Amino acid sequence: MVSGWVERPILEVLKPNGIKIGPFGSQLKKEMLLSDGIYKVYGQENVFDKDFSLGDRFLTRDHFNHLNSCEIVPGDFVMSTMGTIGKCAIVPKSIQRGIMDSHLIRLRFDEKKVNPKYILQVFSDEYHYLSDQTARLAVGGIMDGLSVGIVSRLNVMYPERFDEQERIISVLSDIDELIIDLKKRIRKQKDIRQGVTQQLLTGKKRINGFSSTWRTEQLSTVSSRIGVGLATSVTQYYRDEGRIIFRNLNIKENYLDDSDVLFLDNDFASKNPNKEIREGDVLTVHTGYVGVSCVVPEKYDGALTFTTLITTTKKKELLPEYLSYHLNSSLGHKVIEDLQTSGGRNNLNVADFEKYTLSFPSEIEEQKEIIDILKDMDCDIRRLEEKLLKYQKIKQGMMEELLTGKVRIV
């Protein structure tokens, strides 16, 4: 242990009775909740977004008084117990009075021993300290959720000097502000892009110089091929090098993520020429995040895919990039949802996909103009996302140094 640092059981740095979980079962039934009121019920969404203005669940005064042992007040440290477990937040000053629900645990730290803002960094999901401990404490190796029992067995490591805690908080908080600002800018850009996409793909906003009518067709009419990738087990044919095979996880909205690809035996791959993808084909996720699509770039002409939908459009009628943007739009999501519902399944097969209906400009040049506008917006968003990833990696490196005492701030 670094000089001046300690690792203590969490119970030693909490106030008496400083750990509490929200009310369960009959204590907080749905029928007790109001859509508006004075006393609010807070949940995981508030912790995930670090925004305690979210939510529309409220209690009467009597129900609040009955459950006031679960009240959260400014300065309380709260943790999520289900879903993405261990997400943490500190309750801000300007919250409406209320209680937490059963998916939150409240911690009240003894601020004479440790600053809660320091623990917020130590328990951050960007750092491994909390996840390492919960993994060890998981019963049978499975962690379904946090409980008071598990949280009570956690340890916390920290510098004993408050000024060192505060300097670490200050440094990490500075980069947190940059990360939060970038996330807000990305969200704003995506919202703008969504609005522009809606306008352009419905023809409500036309490109200057174009006035011809639009077509509405089923995908089968404007495609020369709609098929599916390899649908049999190929595990035995994986190799360290060979023919690239893409999976559903590689398909992102309007781009192909090649950061994690697999390779197939060349001889096996050559026996499946009808499963090869070509430059300009549209790949679509058929299960899970159904409908997410991208266009195959030139460098992956001849690769294969595993159970993805593959569409070759008639390029003189419908450009593949236009189809990809349509599939990834809110318009496309609605069509996909309707096709799944009518097919009575949670995935999308070729027969259903052939019925996918979309509207598009009859002039290819107008399609190109729309694609160029959306591509430019995507590039701006991608640059922000790359910058965000860079800052997140910088912060992770700083945490490894500062939260272990390897680097001391004097």
N, C-alpha and C positions, 0 to 999 in steps of 0.2 A: 504494500500500500504506500502511495506517495505521502511524503511527510506533510502533515497538516490536513490530510484527508481521512475520512472515516466511512465505513459502510455499516449501516445499522438496520435492524428490522424496522419496517415502516411504522409499526405500532409505537415505537419509541420516539418518533418525531411527530406524532399526531397528538392533538389535544385529547383529554379524557372523553371517551365515547365519540371519538372523532371520525368514525366510519359508519356509514348508513346506506342501505339500499332503498330504492323506492318501493311504494306499496304494491302488494301482489293481490291477485284474485279478486275476491268480493269487496276488497277495500276500495278498488277503483274500477268499477264497471263502466262500460260504454254509455249505458243509460244515465249515468251520473253526470256526464259531460255536457257542457253548453257550448254553443258556437261563439259566444261572446260573454264577457263578464269582467270582473275585477281580479279574480284569482286564477292564475294561469297554470297549466300543466306543461312542464318542459320535458323534452325527450331527446333521443339520439340526434335528430336532425339539427338541434341547436348546437350540439357539441361538434358534429361533423363539419358544419359550416361556420362554427364559432360566431353564430348570429342568434342571439336570444330574443330577437324580435319576431322570429318565425313561429308559426303555429297558431292554431285556432281552437284549442281545447281549453275549456274553462270550468271552474267549479263554483258552486254557491258558497256563501260565507260559512254555512253550517258544515258542509263537506270539507272545506279548507280547514276549519278549526279542528275537525276530527282527525285530519291527516297532517297537521302542522309540524309533526316530528320529521316529516319529509320535506319541509320547506328548504329552498336553497336561497342564499342571500349573497350579496356582493362579496367577492373574495373567496367563496367556496370553490374547491377543486372538484370537478365532476369527471367521471369516466364512463364510457359506454361499455355495456356488458354483453351485448349481442351483436350479431352481424360482424362488422369490423370492430372487434373488441379492442379495448384499451385506448380508443381515441379520447383525448383529454382536452379540457378547457377550464379556464378560470371565469367564474361568473362575474360579469361586468357590473359597474356601479348603477347603471340606469336601467335595471330590469323591472318589469312589472312583478308585483308580489305573486308568488306561486310555489308549487311543489314540483318535484321530479317524479317521473313515472318509474315503472319497475325495470326499465332498461338502462338506468343510470345508478351509479354509486357515488355518494358524496364523501369527500375527505376534507377534514379540517386540520390543517397542519399547525404545529406549534411554531409560530414565526420567530420565536426566540432561538430556535435551533436551525430552521431551514426556511428559505424563501420559496413559497409555492411556485413562483415564476421559474425558479431553477428546476424544480421537479417537473414542470411542464416541458422543459427541454429534455430532461433525462428520460421521461416517459414518452417522448414524441415517437410517432410511428416512423419517423425518418432515422431513428436511432434504434439500436438492437437491444438495449438494456432491458426494457420491459418484456419484449417478445421472447428473449432468451429465458427469462425467469418463468413466464407463463407456460412456455413449452415444457420446462422441467416439472412444473407443478401439475400439468395436465394429467388427469386420470386416464390410464390406459393409452396415453399418447394422443388423446383426442381432446381438443379444447372447444366445447360447444358454446361456452360463454364464461364470463367472469362472475364470481360470487364473492360475498364478504369473506368467506373462508379462504379463498385463493388470494385475494388482495391483502388479507391480514398476514399472509406468509411471505409477502414481498420484502425485498431489501431496497434501501436507497443509499447511493454513494454520493458524497458531496464534500467540498472543502469546508472546514469548520469556520473559517473566517468569513464573516458576512460580506466584507468588501470584495473578497475574491469571487464569491457567488454573484454579487451584483455586477462585477466587471464581465464575467462570463455571460450573464443574462444580457447585458448591454450589447456585447459583440454579436451574439446570436440573434438578438432582436433586430439589429440593424439589417441583417441579411434577410430575416423574416419579412421585414417591411418591403424589401425589394421583390421577394417572391410573391407576397400578397398582391402587390401592385401589378405585377405581370399577370397573375391569374385573373385579376379584374379586367385588365386590358384584353386578354384573350377571350374572356367571356363576352365582353362588349363587342369585339370584332366578330365573334361567332354569331351573336344575336343580329348584328347588322347583315352579315352574310346570309343568314337564314331568311331575313326579310327580302333581300335582293333576289335570292334564289326563288322564293315563292313568286315574286313579281315576274321574273324572267321566264320561268318554266310554265307559267300559266298564260303567258301572252298579255297579261295586264299591262306590262311595261314593254313596249316594242323598241327594237333597235332602230335608230334613225336611218331612214333610207329603205326600210322594208315594210311592205304592206300586204304581201300575199297571204292567203288563207293558210291556216295550220291544218295538219292532219291528226286524226286520232285513230290509232291502230293497236291491235294486239301484237305482242312481241313476235309471235310466230310469223306474222305477215312481213315484218321488216328484218328478219334474220334468216341467214342461210344455214345456221347450226345452233341448236340449243341442246346441250348434253351435260353429262356429269363426269367428273374425274374418276380415278380409280376407286372402286367401291369395295374391293376385297383387301384382306390384310396383307400389308407389304412389309411388315416388320422384319421378316427374314431376309429381305433384299436391301435393307439399309446398309450403306457403306460410308467410309470416311470421305470418299470422293466419288464422283460419277455424275449422273443426271439429277439435276435439282428437282425436288418435289415440294410444292407449296401446300400448306394446310389452311384451313379456315382462319386460323389465328394470324396468318400472314396478310390477310385481306383487311385493309383499313379503308376508311372513307376516301375514295378517289386516289389511293396510292397503295403500292405493294410493298410491304415491310419485309425486307430481306435480311434483317438483323439476326434471324434465327431460322435457318433453312436446313433441310435434311437432303441427303443424297441417296439415289437408288443405283443399284447395279446396272451398268450400261446395257448388258445383254437382256436383262429383264425389261428395261425401259423400251428397248428397240422392238420388243414383241407387242407393244401397246401403242402403235402409231395413231390410232383413232382417239387416244386420250391426251395427245400432245396439245399444248396451248400455243397459240400464235400471237405475234405482235398485233395489238389492236383488239384481241379478244377481251370480253368483259367477264371477270370472275365475280361470282356472287356467293356469299355464305348461305348455305341451305338449312343449317340447324344452329341453334344458339342465338347469335345476333343475326337473325335471318334478314337477308336483303342487303347487308353491307357489301359494297361493290367497288371494284377498281379496274383499271385497264392495264393489260399486260404490256410492259415496255419492250423495246426492240431486243434488249440484251437477254431477255428470258424466252425468246422465241424457241420453241422445241422443248421446254420444260414440261413437267407433268404436275397434276394436282391430285389431292386426295379428297374425294367426295364433295368438291365444290361444283357449283353450276358454271357452265362455260357457254358463253353466247358470242357468236360471230354475227355482227350486224351486216346488213347490206349497206355498205358505206356510201353509196350514191343516194340513199334514202335517209339513213339514220347514222350519225356519227357515234362511235362507241363511247366517247367521252361524254356526249350528251346523255346517253342512256345511263352511264354511271352516275352522273349528277342527279338525274331523275330518281334513280333507285335509292340514292342516299338522302333525298329530300323528304320533307314531311309529307309531300304528295305521294312519294313512293312508299313510305312507311304505311300509309293508309291503304294503298292498293295491296301491298303484301299481307297486311293484317286481314283484309277481306278475303284474299285467296286462301290463307290458312284456315280462316273460320269456315269458309264454304267447303274446304277439303277435310275439315274435321281433324286436323293434325297440327303439331307444333313445329313442323319443318316444311320445306318447300320442295316438291318434286318437279321433274321436267314438265309433266302434263299440266300441273298448276301454273308453272312459270310461263309456259307458252301463252297463257291467257292474260298475262300482265298487259295492261292497257295504259298507253301514255299518249299525250299530245305533244307535237313538236312542229317546228317551222318546216314548211315544205321546201324552202330554199336552204341548201347546205351552208351557204355563206352566212345566213342569219344564225344557224346553229353554231358555226365557228365563232362568231362574235360573242354569243352568250357564253360559250366555253372559255374564251379568252378572259372575259370579265371575271368569271368565277375562279379561274386559275390564278389570276392576279391576287384576288382576295385570299385564296388558299395559301399562296406564297407568303403573304404578309403574316397570316396566322402561324404558318410553319416556322417563320423566323422568330416570332415571339415564343413559340413552344420550345425551340432549340435554345433560346436564351434562358428560358425558365429551367430547362433541364440542366444547363450549365451551372446556374446558381444553386440548384438543388444538390448537385454533385459537390460544389464548393462547400455548401453548408454541411453535408455529410462528412467531408474530410475535416472540417473544423470541429465538428462534434467529437469525432474520434480522438482528436488531440486535446480539446478543452475539457471534455466531460470525463476524461480518464486521468487528468493531471499530467499527461505527457508534456504538454506545453502549459506553462504557468503565465498568467497575465499579472504583471507587477505594476 
